[in-house]
Amino acid sequence: MDNHFQVSFLPWFEIGEPITLGPVNFWPFPKMADQNIKDKDIRTYLERYFRSYVDHRGAPVKGLTLCYHGDPDFRSLSDIEYKDIRNAVDACIFSYISTGVKAAVCANNRSMGPPSADVFQLVTQNFRLGSDDIAVRAGSVTHIWRISEIIFPKPWSTGGVFGSFEDQLLIAFDGCFSPEFPADARERLFRSLEWFRMAHMEAEGVSNLSRAVMMATAFEILLQFPRFGKRKHFVCYTEQHIAFDKFFRNTRRTHDLSMAGCWAWDFYEIRSRIVHGDLVPACDLIYKDWLTHLIVADLVFRECMMRSLWNQRLIGENIRSSAKELCKKNQVDPVNKIEEVLIRRSFRFNNVHEALGWIPSNEDYT
């Protein structure tokens, strides 16, 4: 009998309830270990191995999240299967962090910080029953240790504690794994989420300037920026798809723009200064008060992502049906204008725009 196995897991994050995204399943360990791991020897081995992962006080973490592709048989993953897991984790990271950022900004409470992407560290470990030896890969180097001799301490760079998954986002990302979903759109969407993850890692050595460039890259991939005229493309997107007639306006050079367009102009200007080696002092990354350009980028990227999922018909079918009913009942046309009003309300884009000071507060945007 082959006693070589593999396990993928998130050691620093315990999921509350099981989540399925396409072929990838997440569930809490040890809460569901007895139910989902029928092989007692594997279960016992994992219980022992997971005790090597300790919190800041040196105590074994109380819970972690197992990830598996298809059935929980702990087989070695193919490259495609591992990529599915990596993509599913990145989707969870985006949902959890961006939802937390939105809540903090809308509450105007900087203490409601979400976790960093570091708390969602994905570990894939090969193991062999009956052996105490374990191979630990760090970058390009592999180290051999005994389980009884090694501990893995929780990183200090795990960020805040406020965040939650948004069901409609998870349902949409689940649909991205469907065979019917266009492969090029799936690749673009998940590659943008990879850059979002990297922009939200807070380990030492990653500067805010680097994070700004990585977020700009996430936008470029998701919104299919052209090779030339990138800032113009970004500004035009925000003017056409985010701003509407209630937006406050300002100018950049001779251009009259909405406040969303002004932010896109400024953010891409910062990105260009960074990649061309210009001096960019820390104060230039402040948008206003405690809000940084990186925080605003999270919120705008969230809206862009949700609009992309909407365009792919992965989210908001209830909005489409409601818009059709309203048009038929009130004999108004076109339906897309009603849809846009419902999108801004249902996805709470207006709340974010108000919090950023882009539109007047306490108005009925109908």
C-alpha positions as CSV (number, residue, x, y, z in Angstrom):
1,M,0.0,0.0,0.0
2,D,1.3,3.5,-0.9
3,N,1.8,5.5,2.2
4,H,2.9,8.7,0.5
5,F,0.4,11.6,0.8
6,Q,0.0,15.3,0.5
7,V,-2.0,17.9,2.4
8,S,-2.8,21.6,1.6
9,F,-3.9,23.9,4.4
10,L,-4.1,27.4,5.8
11,P,-2.3,27.2,9.2
12,W,-3.2,30.7,10.4
13,F,-6.9,31.0,9.4
14,E,-9.7,28.9,10.8
15,I,-12.8,29.0,8.5
16,G,-16.1,29.1,10.3
17,E,-18.1,26.9,8.0
18,P,-17.1,24.8,4.9
19,I,-16.8,26.7,1.6
20,T,-16.7,25.2,-1.9
21,L,-15.3,27.1,-4.9
22,G,-15.5,24.9,-8.0
23,P,-13.5,21.7,-7.3
24,V,-11.9,23.2,-4.2
25,N,-13.2,22.6,-0.7
26,F,-12.3,24.4,2.5
27,W,-13.3,23.1,6.0
28,P,-12.2,23.7,9.6
29,F,-9.7,21.3,11.2
30,P,-10.0,19.8,13.8
31,K,-13.7,20.6,14.0
32,M,-14.5,18.3,11.0
33,A,-11.6,16.0,11.1
34,D,-13.4,12.9,12.4
35,Q,-16.2,13.5,9.8
36,N,-14.1,14.1,6.7
37,I,-10.9,12.0,7.3
38,K,-12.0,8.4,7.5
39,D,-8.4,7.0,7.6
40,K,-7.5,7.0,11.3
41,D,-3.7,6.8,10.6
42,I,-3.8,9.9,8.4
43,R,-6.0,11.7,10.9
44,T,-3.6,10.9,13.7
45,Y,-0.6,11.9,11.7
46,L,-2.1,15.3,10.8
47,E,-3.2,16.0,14.3
48,R,0.4,15.5,15.4
49,Y,1.9,17.4,12.5
50,F,-0.4,20.4,12.9
51,R,0.7,20.8,16.6
52,S,4.0,22.1,15.1
53,Y,2.1,25.3,14.0
54,V,2.1,27.6,17.0
55,D,0.7,31.1,17.9
56,H,2.6,34.0,19.2
57,R,2.7,32.5,22.7
58,G,4.2,29.2,21.4
59,A,0.9,27.2,21.9
60,P,-0.4,25.1,19.0
61,V,-2.9,27.0,16.9
62,K,-6.5,26.1,18.0
63,G,-7.8,25.6,14.4
64,L,-6.7,25.8,10.8
65,T,-8.3,25.3,7.4
66,L,-7.8,22.3,5.2
67,C,-8.0,22.7,1.4
68,Y,-8.5,19.8,-1.0
69,H,-9.3,19.3,-4.6
70,G,-12.2,16.9,-5.1
71,D,-12.3,14.1,-2.6
72,P,-10.2,14.4,0.6
73,D,-8.0,11.5,-0.3
74,F,-4.7,13.4,0.3
75,R,-3.2,12.4,-3.1
76,S,-0.4,14.4,-4.7
77,L,-1.9,17.2,-6.7
78,S,-1.3,17.8,-10.3
79,D,-0.1,21.3,-11.4
80,I,-3.6,22.1,-12.6
81,E,-5.2,21.0,-9.4
82,Y,-2.7,23.0,-7.3
83,K,-3.4,26.0,-9.5
84,D,-7.1,25.6,-8.8
85,I,-6.5,25.6,-5.0
86,R,-4.2,28.6,-5.3
87,N,-6.8,30.5,-7.3
88,A,-9.6,29.6,-4.8
89,V,-7.4,30.8,-1.9
90,D,-6.8,34.1,-3.7
91,A,-10.5,34.5,-4.3
92,C,-11.1,34.0,-0.5
93,I,-8.4,36.5,0.3
94,F,-10.0,39.2,-1.9
95,S,-13.5,38.6,-0.6
96,Y,-12.3,38.7,3.1
97,I,-9.9,41.6,2.9
98,S,-11.9,43.9,0.5
99,T,-15.1,43.4,2.6
100,G,-13.2,44.3,5.7
101,V,-11.7,47.4,4.1
102,K,-15.2,48.5,2.9
103,A,-16.6,48.1,6.4
104,A,-13.8,50.2,8.0
105,V,-14.1,53.0,5.5
106,C,-17.9,53.2,5.5
107,A,-17.7,53.3,9.3
108,N,-14.9,55.8,9.2
109,N,-13.1,53.6,11.8
110,R,-9.4,53.0,11.1
111,S,-9.2,50.5,13.9
112,M,-11.3,48.1,12.0
113,G,-8.4,46.8,10.0
114,P,-8.7,43.5,8.1
115,P,-6.1,40.8,8.2
116,S,-3.2,40.9,5.7
117,A,-2.8,38.2,3.0
118,D,-0.2,36.6,5.2
119,V,-2.9,35.1,7.4
120,F,-4.1,33.1,4.4
121,Q,-0.6,31.5,3.9
122,L,-1.1,28.4,1.8
123,V,1.0,25.4,2.7
124,T,1.3,22.2,0.7
125,Q,3.2,19.4,2.5
126,N,4.1,15.9,1.4
127,F,4.2,13.3,4.2
128,R,4.7,9.6,4.7
129,L,2.9,7.5,7.3
130,G,5.2,5.8,9.7
131,S,8.0,8.4,9.3
132,D,8.9,11.3,11.6
133,D,10.9,13.0,8.9
134,I,9.4,16.0,7.0
135,A,10.8,18.0,4.2
136,V,10.4,21.8,4.6
137,R,10.8,23.8,1.4
138,A,11.8,27.5,1.9
139,G,12.2,29.2,-1.5
140,S,14.6,27.1,-3.5
141,V,16.0,25.2,-0.5
142,T,14.6,22.1,1.1
143,H,15.3,21.2,4.7
144,I,14.8,17.8,6.4
145,W,13.5,17.9,10.0
146,R,11.8,15.6,12.4
147,I,8.2,16.7,13.4
148,S,9.2,16.3,17.0
149,E,12.0,18.9,16.6
150,I,10.4,21.7,14.6
151,I,7.8,24.4,15.1
152,F,6.3,26.9,12.6
153,P,5.5,30.2,14.4
154,K,2.7,32.4,13.3
155,P,3.9,35.4,11.4
156,W,3.6,38.8,13.1
157,S,2.5,40.3,9.8
158,T,-1.0,38.9,9.8
159,G,-2.6,42.3,10.1
160,G,-5.9,43.1,11.8
161,V,-8.8,40.9,12.7
162,F,-11.9,42.5,11.1
163,G,-13.1,40.9,7.9
164,S,-15.7,38.5,6.6
165,F,-16.6,36.6,3.4
166,E,-19.3,38.0,1.2
167,D,-21.6,35.2,0.0
168,Q,-22.4,36.8,-3.4
169,L,-18.7,37.1,-4.2
170,L,-18.0,33.5,-3.2
171,I,-21.0,32.3,-5.3
172,A,-19.6,34.3,-8.3
173,F,-16.1,32.9,-7.9
174,D,-17.5,29.4,-7.7
175,G,-19.0,30.0,-11.1
176,C,-15.6,31.0,-12.5
177,F,-14.5,27.4,-12.2
178,S,-17.3,26.2,-14.4
179,P,-16.1,24.5,-17.7
180,E,-18.5,26.8,-19.5
181,F,-16.8,29.9,-18.2
182,P,-14.4,31.4,-20.8
183,A,-10.8,30.2,-20.1
184,D,-9.2,33.6,-21.0
185,A,-11.6,35.5,-18.7
186,R,-10.9,33.0,-15.9
187,E,-7.1,33.4,-16.3
188,R,-7.3,37.2,-16.4
189,L,-9.6,37.3,-13.3
190,F,-7.5,35.0,-11.1
191,R,-4.2,36.5,-12.3
192,S,-5.4,39.9,-11.1
193,L,-6.3,38.4,-7.8
194,E,-2.8,37.0,-7.5
195,W,-1.5,40.5,-7.7
196,F,-4.1,41.6,-5.2
197,R,-2.8,39.0,-2.8
198,M,0.8,40.0,-3.2
199,A,-0.1,43.7,-2.7
200,H,-1.6,42.7,0.7
201,M,1.3,40.8,2.1
202,E,2.9,42.7,5.0
203,A,6.1,40.8,5.6
204,E,9.2,42.9,6.0
205,G,10.9,44.0,2.9
206,V,7.7,44.8,0.9
207,S,7.3,48.6,0.8
208,N,4.1,50.6,0.2
209,L,5.6,51.8,-3.1
210,S,5.9,48.2,-4.2
211,R,2.3,47.5,-3.1
212,A,1.0,50.5,-5.1
213,V,2.7,49.1,-8.3
214,M,1.3,45.6,-7.6
215,M,-2.2,47.0,-7.2
216,A,-1.8,49.0,-10.4
217,T,-0.8,45.7,-12.1
218,A,-4.0,44.0,-10.7
219,F,-6.0,46.8,-12.3
220,E,-4.1,46.5,-15.6
221,I,-4.8,42.8,-15.8
222,L,-8.5,42.9,-14.8
223,L,-9.4,45.9,-17.0
224,Q,-7.2,44.8,-19.9
225,F,-5.2,48.0,-20.1
226,P,-3.6,48.7,-23.5
227,R,0.2,48.7,-23.9
228,F,0.1,52.5,-24.4
229,G,-2.1,55.1,-22.9
230,K,-2.7,53.2,-19.6
231,R,-3.6,56.2,-17.5
232,K,-6.1,57.4,-20.1
233,H,-7.6,54.0,-20.2
234,F,-8.0,53.8,-16.4
235,V,-9.5,57.3,-16.2
236,C,-11.9,56.6,-19.0
237,Y,-13.0,53.4,-17.3
238,T,-13.8,55.2,-14.0
239,E,-15.6,57.9,-15.9
240,Q,-17.7,55.5,-17.9
241,H,-18.4,52.7,-15.3
242,I,-18.0,54.2,-11.8
243,A,-18.9,57.9,-11.9
244,F,-22.5,59.2,-12.6
245,D,-24.1,62.6,-12.6
246,K,-24.1,63.1,-8.8
247,F,-20.3,62.9,-8.5
248,F,-18.4,65.9,-7.4
249,R,-15.9,67.1,-10.0
250,N,-12.4,68.5,-10.3
251,T,-9.8,69.1,-12.9
252,R,-6.5,67.4,-13.7
253,R,-4.5,69.6,-16.1
254,T,-7.2,70.8,-18.5
255,H,-9.4,67.7,-18.0
256,D,-12.7,68.1,-16.2
257,L,-13.2,64.8,-14.3
258,S,-15.3,63.2,-11.6
259,M,-13.7,62.6,-8.3
260,A,-13.3,58.9,-9.3
261,G,-11.5,59.9,-12.4
262,C,-9.3,62.3,-10.5
263,W,-8.3,59.5,-8.1
264,A,-7.5,57.2,-11.1
265,W,-5.4,59.9,-12.6
266,D,-3.5,60.5,-9.4
267,F,-3.0,56.8,-8.6
268,Y,-1.6,56.0,-12.0
269,E,0.6,59.1,-11.8
270,I,2.0,57.7,-8.5
271,R,2.5,54.3,-10.1
272,S,4.4,55.9,-13.1
273,R,6.6,57.9,-10.7
274,I,7.5,54.8,-8.8
275,V,8.4,52.6,-11.8
276,H,10.5,55.4,-13.3
277,G,12.5,55.8,-10.2
278,D,11.2,59.2,-9.2
279,L,11.2,60.4,-5.6
280,V,7.9,59.5,-4.0
281,P,7.7,60.6,-0.3
282,A,5.4,58.7,2.0
283,C,3.0,61.7,2.2
284,D,2.2,61.3,-1.5
285,L,0.5,58.0,-0.7
286,I,-2.0,59.7,1.6
287,Y,-5.4,60.3,-0.1
288,K,-7.1,62.2,2.8
289,D,-7.2,61.9,6.6
290,W,-6.3,58.3,7.5
291,L,-7.2,57.0,4.0
292,T,-4.3,56.1,1.8
293,H,-4.3,55.7,-2.0
294,L,-3.8,51.9,-1.3
295,I,-7.1,51.8,0.7
296,V,-8.9,53.7,-2.1
297,A,-7.4,51.3,-4.6
298,D,-8.9,48.3,-2.6
299,L,-12.3,49.8,-2.8
300,V,-12.1,50.8,-6.5
301,F,-10.7,47.4,-7.4
302,R,-13.5,45.7,-5.5
303,E,-16.0,47.7,-7.6
304,C,-14.2,46.9,-10.8
305,M,-14.1,43.2,-9.9
306,M,-17.8,43.1,-9.0
307,R,-18.7,44.9,-12.3
308,S,-16.6,42.3,-14.2
309,L,-18.4,39.5,-12.5
310,W,-21.7,41.2,-13.3
311,N,-20.7,41.5,-17.0
312,Q,-19.9,37.8,-17.0
313,R,-23.4,37.1,-15.5
314,L,-21.9,35.5,-12.4
315,I,-23.5,37.9,-10.0
316,G,-26.7,40.0,-9.7
317,E,-29.3,37.9,-11.6
318,N,-31.9,39.2,-9.1
319,I,-31.0,42.7,-10.2
320,R,-31.5,41.9,-13.8
321,S,-35.0,40.4,-13.2
322,S,-36.0,43.3,-10.9
323,A,-34.9,45.8,-13.5
324,K,-37.0,44.1,-16.2
325,E,-40.0,44.1,-13.9
326,L,-39.6,47.8,-13.1
327,C,-39.2,48.7,-16.8
328,K,-42.3,46.7,-17.7
329,K,-44.4,48.1,-14.8
330,N,-43.4,51.7,-15.3
331,Q,-42.9,51.5,-19.1
332,V,-39.5,53.0,-18.9
333,D,-36.5,52.3,-21.2
334,P,-33.7,51.4,-21.5
335,V,-33.4,48.6,-18.9
336,N,-29.6,49.1,-18.5
337,K,-30.2,52.4,-16.8
338,I,-32.5,50.8,-14.2
339,E,-29.9,48.0,-13.8
340,E,-27.2,50.6,-13.1
341,V,-29.2,52.2,-10.3
342,L,-29.9,48.9,-8.7
343,I,-26.3,47.8,-9.0
344,R,-25.1,50.8,-7.2
345,R,-27.7,50.3,-4.5
346,S,-27.5,46.5,-4.1
347,F,-23.7,46.3,-4.2
348,R,-23.5,49.3,-1.9
349,F,-21.2,51.2,-4.2
350,N,-23.0,54.4,-3.2
351,N,-22.0,53.9,0.4
352,V,-18.4,53.6,-0.5
353,H,-18.6,56.7,-2.8
354,E,-20.2,58.7,0.0
355,A,-17.5,57.6,2.5
356,L,-14.8,58.7,0.1
357,G,-16.4,62.1,-0.3
358,W,-17.1,61.5,-4.0
359,I,-20.9,62.1,-3.9
360,P,-23.2,64.0,-1.5
361,S,-24.3,62.2,1.6
362,N,-27.9,61.4,2.6
363,E,-29.3,61.5,-0.9
364,D,-31.6,59.0,-2.6
365,Y,-29.7,57.9,-5.7
366,T,-32.6,56.6,-7.7
